Amino acid sequence: MRLEIPVGERSLVLETGKLARQAGGSVTAQLGDTVILSTATRSQSPRPGVDFLPLSVDIEERMTSAGKIPGGFLKREGRPSDRAILTSRLTDRPIRPLFPKGYRNEIQVIGTVLVADQQVPFDTVSMVGASAALSLSDLPFDGPIGAVRVARGPDGDFILNPTYEQISESDLDLVVAGTKDAITMVEAGGNEVPEDVVVDALQVAQETISAQAEAIEKWAAEHGKENQQVEETAGENPFLGELRSAQFGRVKDAIVNTDRRARRTDLDDLRDELTEGREEEDAALIKSALSELEKDAFRELLLKDGKRTDLRGFDELRPTTAEVQALPRIHGTGLFSRGETQVLSSLALADLGLSQRLDTLEPETTKRYMHHYSFPPFSTGETGRLGAPRRREVGHGALAERALLPVVPSEEEFPYALRITSEVLESNGSSSMGSVCGSTLALMDGGVPIKAPVAGVAMGLVKEGEDYVILTDIQGLEDHLGDMDFKVAGTRDGITALQMDMKITGVSAGLLREALAQARAGRVEILDIMKANIAEPRPEVSDYAPRVEVLQVPTDKIGMIIGPGGKTINGMQEQYGVNISVENDGTVFVAGVEGVSTKAAVSAINGMIKDVEAGDIYTGKVVKITNFGAFVELTPGRDGLVHISRLAPGKERVEQVEDVVTEGDQIKVRVLEIDKQNRISLEKLED
């Protein structure tokens, strides 16, 4: 069975009934020549002892899909790449809110990349494929969803599901997912794109995903399975009414506190008091009832009383500070604090040889700007595991990287590899946007000539029917109990990154327009705070950072610089204590800890590639003695001969070469001639 959905200049093709027929739902989704096999399967019974939706989404990359063999020794795919993790998150976020509350059967959605055509990104293909597989299965899925990527062409027209080349030429890369009625997820990067342009793109995307969702819904109604009947949950918590009457005011008072730990302590004390001496089953019900009351109290505070739990205005930031030079010797540091969220970002600069090599299904093979985000358990006052980054950390690092990449100078302007690590030292909401702000400070502190400072703020939403409030700079409780987490980063002139997740079925583009306008006001306020600490990048990189010089040489001289078996370039690196990288186009990068050694290496390379002409004077090292003269190294890898008759100016005869020079001597010579075989004749000059 086949479904073809037109999207822009191409069609998204879904097929079922041929592959993976034992899965709960199975679909191949194809866009261009990119093909994803999406499957959705559930367990037969609920997972015991869990109070959350046990949904897992995985993307399985197969390097054969792009005609590649994995690097390394094993030659087999191992841990998922960052791109696979980010695509898993993109697929997970819009479908997670669409399962029944209280559903506890395990759900596994797998997207296997069968073909990656190197032309079309596979993430939106995975999202639509997962939606179709879930809709065809017997899972109680309140979908389907649609998904589309939107770019902007040179003439300002929007391009749906663009190619990698079109994305690279666009100032906007926007991924939107949603149901036929509303938007549920947004992920975007932009080159200081105005808010109005983003809203226009969202409206175009909403029309597209609505058409996709309607087409899949009709297709699934014809070819899908009957949905699993979800058992009605037991009646209302027997303690809820009693506690609502007796304790609602106390719960409401407990959550109104500017200190997160004090709020948590008050609620914990109330739970302990009400469950003391109770049977385990009753205690669990009481705790559940109190959690329900906490959510109700939170929403009443905002929608009826018109105030936030920490008594801020809806558009008010928490107390915010910005600091640079927070640590000694580091190439650049930024310490950013907002309320009870604190992020320390550190910058390391290196030569371009330390750029990251990518072994993925996408055309990009290297990355010179890297942003890594770390969320240790002590940041929330808890204990937990350390080790490999979790998916959330990978996602938040990628979001911060996307936010800052548009302002990072080009390789030609700033020939360094850059890595930023953002350590979350305290967390009470919006730590990813805190890492954007801290990293902007670190870049400017490190002397990186960024185009403009970037700041980020997380927006929230609480909505009941037609009533809603939009919140600026949400804290943890507002994220946990609210309906939206909408992260917005950008400069004064426009947006560089967006990420939105919904817990309700979706919102309109109009509401997002309002949220973006409120976010811009908050972003500008944060930029003013950062500017008061450091107004522009420092004029020079840190004394502890390497010095990088760039020069362009003719491509036919590259071999001369490298030398046989790398002998020449390795010798220069050892002699001057630098690292030298040579590109195929003749660009040479010389990086050294000290500026003097870097400049000396550059001078040597310039001398090496310079055409030797008669009359030129050099000071070179004697590298070989023969009975008829001495060979002198003029530049690395380039020698000339001083005949014995030219070794002693003013003397008629020299009996032995060793009477005048020995190997290792530095002598001054003049070029006499270069013969047809490119052999150089020299004469020794008086020192």
Salt bridges, closest charged atoms under 4 A:
GLU4 OE1 - ARG2 NH2 3.29
GLU15 OE2 - ARG2 NH1 3.82
ASP58 OD1 - ARG391 NH2 2.58
GLU60 OE1 - ARG62 NH2 3.30
ASP92 OD2 - ARG96 NH2 2.82
ASP123 OD1 - ARG149 NH1 2.74
ASP138 OD2 - ARG42 NH2 2.97
ASP171 OD2 - ARG152 NH2 2.52
ASP173 OD1 - ARG149 NE 2.68
GLU187 OE1 - ARG93 NH2 2.87
GLU187 OE2 - ARG402 NH1 2.81
GLU195 OE2 - ARG523 NH2 3.04
ASP196 OD1 - ARG513 NH1 3.57
GLU217 OE1 - LYS180 NZ 3.05
GLU222 OE2 - HIS223 NE2 3.70
ASP259 OD1 - ARG261 NE 3.99
ASP268 OD1 - ARG271 NH1 3.36
GLU273 OE1 - ARG250 NH2 2.73
GLU294 OE1 - ARG271 NH2 3.52
ASP296 OD2 - ARG244 NH2 2.97
GLU300 OE2 - LYS252 NZ 2.67
ASP305 OD2 - LYS252 NZ 2.62
ASP310 OD2 - ARG312 NE 2.72
GLU340 OE2 - ARG261 NH2 3.95
GLU362 OE1 - ARG83 NE 3.17
GLU393 OE1 - ARG390 NE 3.75
GLU401 OE2 - LYS367 NZ 3.20
ASP445 OD1 - ARG538 NE 2.78
GLU464 OE2 - ARG299 NE 2.65
ASP473 OD2 - ARG312 NH1 3.59
ASP473 OD1 - ARG318 NH2 2.89
ASP473 OD1 - ARG338 NE 3.45
GLU478 OE2 - ARG308 NE 2.86
GLU478 OE1 - ARG312 NH2 3.70
ASP483 OD2 - ARG299 NH2 2.74
ASP485 OD2 - LYS487 NZ 2.60
ASP501 OD1 - ARG93 NE 2.44
ASP528 OD1 - ARG492 NH2 2.58
ASP543 OD1 - ARG547 NH2 3.89
GLU549 OE2 - LYS599 NZ 3.20
ASP611 OD1 - LYS557 NZ 3.11
ASP616 OD2 - LYS610 NZ 2.90
GLU655 OE2 - ARG653 NE 3.43
ASP675 OD2 - ARG679 NE 2.71
GLU683 OE2 - ARG670 NH1 2.52
